């Protein structure tokens, strides 16, 4: 049973976001966009945007919201008089436009100081990309004798024996068919290969379209379906799909391509907390309609042999119970949190009697074990696990009823499971990687019961980087994992710049896949540290639960403990330390800047969530209600309101010495309200300036507070050029800040 958001048959090997049980990342195609993880390769790849992702991307199944999905629309003051209300809205919009214009002008004035260094960094990153990743082969998927693959916005078809001979047919081209501003998210090929459904999404839109191609000697575009999130072929000519509106996905439709073409609604989710997607089981026996909140799920089955029959309920939703379904030999295999302890278990039940009372335990995960991914085969189930920072491969045999556990290479931090359309295959292929190690291909043979390292790719092997795993003691004595990377040849690490990464929300893991910018930093002597604080998913479901709602401050305490341990062990020092965070990671990063600004010298934030309280007070935003399971409901609970206010970055800004801050935000970002970012920057800058004016002395240092608002791009997707520019600007900013601290030390003491 795949535990990915949509169980894609075609995956993007270079997509950033790795997720716990990727199945649940249904809404975000960018499995977690962490800072410096947005660079998209110049050639695109087929990927499944339903979450083998968000982004994109690891959360418990049901926790489908990886980042903030709030609307950026502005709200005016509510006044009874319609005329006055219009005036208020106009005033609000005018204020917003003035702030936006002011920040854009401010960026234009100061951007020149970073221009030369930005260009040098871009050149270096492109060089590394060409060296390590540009020649990576696109994922290929085999259906019988046919092989499908995608490059540069085109989908190709070749015979298996001709795939390397150049005998290739073009089935689809984004540019030729008028979709030049879109990229391919997802592809589904009908069982008889007569039709191909393609998900396309532009960089500046949350919604995707589905293009149906009728294949043959001359492929033709059969239909275009707007606002589609997920889609699957139930039969050769029956397609099921979910529609997305205002960031919500609650309706499932069926459309036919028989002689009597028609479309009809087959399922509607009434509860606004739930999000719906669909998935076809590995053996193509059933299509599952999955409705998930962040804590509860429900699955309906569509019999692919009878696609017009009404869906059948597997098990009615039970509060707090998450479950997802696969199929094998007339039995449902159910991945669920049902029972104690509330970690994942693999259970099974007959299709004819699938109720919870008939669920039988097959395999249970140990505590503090993170289920990263799961794949079902005819006689085996393969689980990818994280235990204390190390990757494991657990193979459950349904024939011998045994479990084989294999510890994967210690350098590996992330894996990417390759597509396996044939559930009867005898080999499971996957790639291992880390932030500083390019993908390396491995295979597990069911027949040989062994792990096989594939032929070495024609890329240089990284040998001069050391990986260290540490444990920091938090305020309540909880051990918090840290993963550290540094150049083995580096001396005097306490004088090296340190870049700390944090996220800590939604049960999501860090994206620990290879990124050229990480390797560049290592080569230039930086130390990289990933703090796996509570609220994330690195140690299983309980790790997330222990860091959400009334436990959010634990994540802040964890982050502080991690940074302090790094300094104590000689990894850099505060004046050479920078903090990086994205999206919901901005909560902990911004909170640390308020409580312990002396621990870091600079901070870079990407689309940060820094105005928690005001956002959670606005129920008109489409996803605020869903978010209450992560942050709480301040409108219904005064204690919750006070608790959120106690850590909210915006609410706790005060007159003190802050680190320098560089924030990138997006005009088209529907997940992080731009107004909140603007308010935060204005208030932070004023507090920093007030402190500087009160302590003004000759040579006294004053932080730079910079906001770069991007007209193009969005929370998850940007073009190669935009992403490269953004990452280069962040790195140029950090280099400038840490360079200046050295010069400043000759003239003045550090600000206090």
Secondary structure as GFF3:
##gff-version 3
##sequence-region A 1 752
A	DSSP	alpha_helix	82	110	.	.	.	ID=ss1
A	DSSP	alpha_helix	112	132	.	.	.	ID=ss2
A	DSSP	beta_strand	140	143	.	.	.	ID=ss3
A	DSSP	beta_strand	146	151	.	.	.	ID=ss4
A	DSSP	beta_strand	154	159	.	.	.	ID=ss5
A	DSSP	three_ten_helix	160	162	.	.	.	ID=ss6
A	DSSP	beta_strand	168	173	.	.	.	ID=ss7
A	DSSP	beta_strand	182	189	.	.	.	ID=ss8
A	DSSP	beta_strand	195	202	.	.	.	ID=ss9
A	DSSP	beta_strand	208	214	.	.	.	ID=ss10
A	DSSP	beta_strand	220	235	.	.	.	ID=ss11
A	DSSP	beta_strand	238	245	.	.	.	ID=ss12
A	DSSP	beta_strand	248	256	.	.	.	ID=ss13
A	DSSP	beta_strand	263	268	.	.	.	ID=ss14
A	DSSP	beta_strand	275	280	.	.	.	ID=ss15
A	DSSP	beta_strand	286	292	.	.	.	ID=ss16
A	DSSP	beta_strand	297	303	.	.	.	ID=ss17
A	DSSP	beta_strand	312	315	.	.	.	ID=ss18
A	DSSP	beta_strand	323	328	.	.	.	ID=ss19
A	DSSP	beta_strand	331	336	.	.	.	ID=ss20
A	DSSP	beta_strand	345	350	.	.	.	ID=ss21
A	DSSP	three_ten_helix	351	353	.	.	.	ID=ss22
A	DSSP	three_ten_helix	356	358	.	.	.	ID=ss23
A	DSSP	beta_strand	360	364	.	.	.	ID=ss24
A	DSSP	beta_strand	369	376	.	.	.	ID=ss25
A	DSSP	beta_strand	380	387	.	.	.	ID=ss26
A	DSSP	beta_strand	390	397	.	.	.	ID=ss27
A	DSSP	beta_strand	403	407	.	.	.	ID=ss28
A	DSSP	beta_strand	414	417	.	.	.	ID=ss29
A	DSSP	beta_strand	427	434	.	.	.	ID=ss30
A	DSSP	beta_strand	437	445	.	.	.	ID=ss31
A	DSSP	beta_strand	450	453	.	.	.	ID=ss32
A	DSSP	beta_strand	465	473	.	.	.	ID=ss33
A	DSSP	beta_strand	479	487	.	.	.	ID=ss34
A	DSSP	three_ten_helix	493	495	.	.	.	ID=ss35
A	DSSP	beta_strand	498	502	.	.	.	ID=ss36
A	DSSP	alpha_helix	516	523	.	.	.	ID=ss37
A	DSSP	beta_strand	527	531	.	.	.	ID=ss38
A	DSSP	alpha_helix	541	545	.	.	.	ID=ss39
A	DSSP	three_ten_helix	549	551	.	.	.	ID=ss40
A	DSSP	alpha_helix	552	568	.	.	.	ID=ss41
A	DSSP	three_ten_helix	574	576	.	.	.	ID=ss42
A	DSSP	beta_strand	577	582	.	.	.	ID=ss43
A	DSSP	alpha_helix	585	595	.	.	.	ID=ss44
A	DSSP	three_ten_helix	597	599	.	.	.	ID=ss45
A	DSSP	beta_strand	602	606	.	.	.	ID=ss46
A	DSSP	alpha_helix	612	616	.	.	.	ID=ss47
A	DSSP	alpha_helix	624	631	.	.	.	ID=ss48
A	DSSP	alpha_helix	638	647	.	.	.	ID=ss49
A	DSSP	beta_strand	660	666	.	.	.	ID=ss50
A	DSSP	alpha_helix	674	694	.	.	.	ID=ss51
A	DSSP	beta_strand	705	710	.	.	.	ID=ss52
A	DSSP	alpha_helix	720	744	.	.	.	ID=ss53
###
